[in-house]
């Protein structure tokens, strides 16, 4: 994947963790671009990201099977923890399977010099 290509996921929730970005569980599109990572106007600089962990659960953010009748939008939810160079960690939930999210995002992360961690 070229460094100029974006990676993105629909139906993503931001759960907080970054200074100045209020948690908002409203679903949006999470975009990983060469300049910024985030949902809508809630973005951080890609150059400050050092690692993204897949499947790291914390209170209120869990990887769970799809439950019929819910709005999860997929078979599973994949928690993401985005680590910044200053120690901050932002938490997202992607409503897709961990295998699909990691398979799609890992090449982009590596091509942009960002460590891949977690499940």
Kinemage of the C-alpha trace (Angstrom):
@kinemage 1
@onewidth
@group {chain A} dominant
@subgroup {mainchain}
@vectorlist {calphas} color= white
{ca unk a 1} P 0.000 0.000 0.000
{ca unk a 2} L 1.443 3.350 -0.970
{ca unk a 3} L 2.146 5.960 1.671
{ca unk a 4} L -0.258 8.312 -0.124
{ca unk a 5} L -3.195 5.914 0.152
{ca unk a 6} L -5.756 6.326 2.930
{ca unk a 7} L -7.204 3.499 4.996
{ca unk a 8} L -10.707 3.963 6.356
{ca unk a 9} L -13.474 2.189 8.245
{ca unk a 10} L -17.170 3.023 8.557
{ca unk a 11} L -19.267 2.742 11.730
{ca unk a 12} L -16.486 3.661 14.140
{ca unk a 13} L -16.856 5.145 17.623
{ca unk a 14} L -14.241 7.312 19.373
{ca unk a 15} L -14.159 6.615 23.115
{ca unk a 16} L -11.712 9.289 24.221
{ca unk a 17} L -8.143 9.422 25.428
{ca unk a 18} L -6.670 12.323 23.456
{ca unk a 19} L -6.307 15.771 25.027
{ca unk a 20} L -8.718 18.224 23.452
{ca unk a 21} L -10.830 15.561 21.731
{ca unk a 22} L -14.013 14.849 23.637
{ca unk a 23} L -15.243 11.264 23.523
{ca unk a 24} L -18.154 10.820 21.194
{ca unk a 25} L -19.767 7.458 20.766
{ca unk a 26} L -21.546 8.639 17.633
{ca unk a 27} L -20.572 6.438 14.739
{ca unk a 28} L -18.494 7.934 11.981
{ca unk a 29} L -15.838 7.110 9.408
{ca unk a 30} L -12.330 6.607 10.817
{ca unk a 31} L -9.744 7.736 8.267
{ca unk a 32} L -6.015 7.011 8.380
{ca unk a 33} L -4.323 9.457 6.004
{ca unk a 34} L -0.654 10.433 5.655
{ca unk a 35} L -1.461 13.689 7.523
{ca unk a 36} L -4.149 12.860 10.100
{ca unk a 37} L -5.999 10.015 11.795
{ca unk a 38} L -9.488 10.438 13.172
{ca unk a 39} L -13.234 10.634 12.837
{ca unk a 40} L -14.624 13.808 11.269
{ca unk a 41} L -13.022 16.870 12.867
{ca unk a 42} L -11.651 14.797 15.764
{ca unk a 43} L -8.209 14.190 14.275
{ca unk a 44} L -4.616 13.846 15.406
{ca unk a 45} L -1.398 14.152 13.415
{ca unk a 46} L -0.264 10.876 11.874
{ca unk a 47} L 3.358 11.789 12.642
{ca unk a 48} L 2.626 11.648 16.387
{ca unk a 49} L 1.305 8.044 16.225
{ca unk a 50} L 3.833 5.408 17.289
{ca unk a 51} L 1.686 2.267 17.640
{ca unk a 52} L -1.820 0.945 17.030
{ca unk a 53} L -2.984 -2.025 19.088
{ca unk a 54} L -5.783 -4.288 17.865
{ca unk a 55} L -8.239 -6.016 20.190
{ca unk a 56} L -7.117 -4.290 23.389
{ca unk a 57} L -10.157 -4.191 25.622
{ca unk a 58} L -10.811 -1.683 28.378
{ca unk a 59} L -13.854 -0.750 30.386
{ca unk a 60} L -16.724 0.006 28.038
{ca unk a 61} L -14.791 -1.107 24.951
{ca unk a 62} L -14.896 -4.801 24.201
{ca unk a 63} L -14.558 -7.040 21.193
{ca unk a 64} L -17.908 -8.816 21.126
{ca unk a 65} L -19.811 -10.993 18.691
{ca unk a 66} L -22.539 -9.415 16.627
{ca unk a 67} L -25.949 -9.595 18.298
{ca unk a 68} L -28.918 -9.691 15.902
{ca unk a 69} L -31.155 -6.658 16.263
{ca unk a 70} L -28.301 -4.342 17.273
{ca unk a 71} L -26.652 -1.608 15.225
{ca unk a 72} L -23.118 -3.002 15.394
{ca unk a 73} L -22.985 -3.128 11.586
{ca unk a 74} L -20.890 -6.284 11.405
{ca unk a 75} L -20.138 -9.624 12.935
{ca unk a 76} L -17.773 -8.278 15.569
{ca unk a 77} L -16.424 -5.108 17.087
{ca unk a 78} L -12.689 -4.486 17.058
{ca unk a 79} L -11.221 -2.180 19.704
{ca unk a 80} L -8.261 -0.065 18.555
{ca unk a 81} L -5.825 1.730 20.851
{ca unk a 82} L -3.856 4.484 19.081
{ca unk a 83} L -0.667 5.377 20.980
{ca unk a 84} L 0.988 8.782 20.568
{ca unk a 85} L 4.634 9.676 21.123
{ca unk a 86} L 3.671 11.819 24.149
{ca unk a 87} L 2.059 8.840 25.936
{ca unk a 88} L -1.589 9.591 25.167
{ca unk a 89} L -3.764 6.702 24.017
{ca unk a 90} L -7.011 7.156 22.093
{ca unk a 91} L -9.606 4.411 21.896
{ca unk a 92} L -11.857 3.505 18.996
{ca unk a 93} L -14.249 0.664 18.216
{ca unk a 94} L -14.549 -0.499 14.613
{ca unk a 95} L -17.681 -2.508 13.801
{ca unk a 96} L -15.879 -5.124 11.751
{ca unk a 97} L -14.096 -8.364 12.568
{ca unk a 98} L -10.595 -8.142 14.078
{ca unk a 99} L -9.162 -10.178 11.188
{ca unk a 100} L -10.621 -7.803 8.587
{ca unk a 101} L -9.543 -4.636 10.420
{ca unk a 102} L -6.024 -5.859 11.107
{ca unk a 103} L -5.650 -7.259 7.585
{ca unk a 104} L -6.714 -3.957 6.030
{ca unk a 105} L -4.895 -1.591 8.365
{ca unk a 106} L -1.599 -3.341 9.174
{ca unk a 107} L 0.001 -2.776 5.740
{ca unk a 108} L -0.955 0.926 5.880
{ca unk a 109} L 0.492 1.301 9.381
{ca unk a 110} L 3.751 -0.408 8.433
{ca unk a 111} L 4.127 1.660 5.253
{ca unk a 112} L 3.777 4.807 7.406
{ca unk a 113} L 6.310 3.650 10.012
{ca unk a 114} L 3.736 2.912 12.729
{ca unk a 115} L 4.150 -0.165 14.939
{ca unk a 116} L 1.401 -2.806 14.887
{ca unk a 117} L 0.473 -4.380 18.226
{ca unk a 118} L -2.207 -6.397 19.938
{ca unk a 119} L -4.112 -9.423 18.746
